[in-house]
Amino acid sequence: MISAEQKFDAIELLIADLQVAKNSAQSIALIENINLQLEDVQAYHYFGVKSYGRNLIFSCDEFEVILMCWRPGQRSVAHDHNGSLCVMKCLAGTLDEQRFHKSAGAITPIGKYQLASGSTASITDEQGIHSIGNESLENACSMHFYFPPIHHSNLYDLDNAQPRPVQSAFTSEYGIILDSAVESRSKHKLLMPLENQKIFSSPIR
Ligand SMILES: [Fe+2]
């Protein structure tokens, strides 16, 4: 039987592998191939109050790892990734990705994709912008990896391609719920000891 510590190690090992990955293709393959379960990131499993939960697990100069928790009906506003590569892996439930082409006057839908539990997808600004949502009746969770970390990005309304700059905000950082929507982010603060994380963890629903 795999212990909690061994499961915790799986995330640390993935982060260590990503730190020495030579290129984007290698990073995507590592994320695609890892068998990560929702229990592995239970310590970061928080839903947001006003919107979907954004829980920072790890951040360094090269990339960041975020667990997003989606109630049924929750959806992100269409957004770009400020030049970063976005790789996402669905851990539980099913998510829908709506992609858009951004032109001078508007954003145009170019494709809709389902992201089932265990599947991985990636997007760059060159490929388009997107909106992620949970259109199912069950909660969903997804891991998001950004190369490099995104501190600012742009939101887009369906009838207006004029970008609305927004600062990245988190529900929790390193297993600790934040008091306010936006807090400063310390780098290289790897995962907290598991026994500490359990104090802050919410049950998986
Ligand atoms: Fe995104």
Boltz pocket constraint, residues with backbone or C-beta under 6 A from the ligand:
constraints:
  - pocket:
      binder: B
      contacts: [[A, 79], [A, 80], [A, 81], [A, 86], [A, 130]]
      max_distance: 6.0
